[in-house]
Amino acid sequence: MQSMRKGLGRLALLAVSIAAIAVPHIAAAADRFVPAPAETGSDIPKATIKFGMRPYADNTFYYIGMKKGWFDDVGISFNPAPYGLKANDSNVLTLMLNGQLDMISEYCPLILPTYKNSTLLKCVAFTDSNVAFAILANPKLKLKTLKEYIAEGKTFDEALKLTLKPLEGKTLVGAPELSARPFEEGLSKLSGVKWKLDVLDDAKSLVLAKAGREDFVNPEGAPITYTLRQAGWTDLVDLGDLIKYGPGGEGSPLEGLMNVVGVAANGDYVNKNQNTVLRFMSVVWRIAAETKKDPSLFDLQAPYLNSVAGTNLDGKGVADTVNLLDPLSPFADGKSYYDDPKSLVYYKSVWNAIIADLEAHGIVPKGKVTTEDVVWGGDIWHQMLDYKAKSDALFTKLGSATLAADKKALFDKAKTLYGEFDFLDCYRLALAASS
């Protein structure tokens, strides 16, 4: 486990050094999200977001909305045009802190090390529960999986110990990203099995795995996990297994292992552009819904993902990667994230555990950071939920009314926006139609 701690420490030093350079050039963000009222009138305002996407399948699905014109529908364009910035884990913190990016697709716990120096960065949304983290075994070992032990009637604890026992004293190849450590360390603690960690970039690890020179791996990127599974590697245990079979709720030993991906943002930007953020999120929920109905939409994403991730996936490969390993969260999933304490992905349980783990490693100052300081996604989701409820009430009123042609046109447009999850502008147009 010592090599795990060293890898974590190096990441912490990198993140903090980036923050220390950038912080003097920016003002501190407000401690909490401050909602803005809906704009008057019926036109949808125009806005440009300095947006970046990291090179992963569940971090580049926004490209679908860009190509389909769905962001245009809510008045949003991107800088740099037309698709934002191609970002990566080595530069996103600096870009966010110094204002070169307003928003970024992100595994939000990666922003926590900056809280030693700044409270500027916020998590404004959860977009998917990434279940790509998996301990994969070389097929030549012919090992049994957690699922198979569970099917035999073993308890979760028994199955986990039996599944991971072959790793005792062996080498597990893991990615250098901070997000990988809780999964690895948590499984080791829960099972009592100790292994040696060899930190290696996914691309290099994939080459070794294909050559049969690795026995156990835990990739960071979902496309790498998908590629190895397609090549016959045994999925011993993954995050999806933990969500399905493990204990949930507050106090669950699995809380800190959940890998919920989302959107991070410069807090100062958010509290000056609240409604733009709501409109941006409406398209995220629209993409989740539309790709569920029509997986061929991932054909649009595949070339972009391949260009930034070095993968060679067609649309079906991207769809399979996302649906199997990074299932996108529809609007209704906000209830599991923000309102259901019994859910294994409930944000307070997950983030309290993550913060406690980073405090234990000396990455986050002990007692100085709370979940509410960082996660603004719940307030944003609840505001949209409120606009949805207000729209429902107006629809009931308008449904029995006789409307003039111009009012009926507004009402029809409001109903279209409702189906596209833009509840903010749906409410604005329905209100205009009712006046």
Buried (B, 14 or more C-beta within 10 A) or exposed (E): EEBBBEBBEEBBEBBBBBBBBBBEEBEEBBEEBEBBEBEEEBEBEEBEBBBBBBBBBBBBBBBBBBBBEBBEBBBBBBBEEEBBBBBEBEBBBBBBBBBBBBBBBBBBBBBBBBBBBBBBBBBBBBBBBBBBBBBBBBEEEEBBBBBBBBEEEBEBBEBBBBBBEBBEEEBBBBBBBBBBBBBBBBBBEBBEBEBBBBBBBBEEBBEBBEEEEBBBBBBBBBBBBBBBBEEEBBBBBBBBBBBBBBEBBEEBBBBBBBBBBBBBBBBBBBBEBBBBBBBBBBBBBBBBBBBEEEBEBBBBBBEBBBEBBBBEBEBEBBBBBBBBBBBBBBBEBBEBBBBBEEBBBBBBBBBBBBBBBBBEBEBBEEEEBEBBBBBBBBBBBBBBBBBBEBBBEBBEEBEEEEBEEEBBBBBEBBBEBBEBBBBBBBBBBBBBBBE
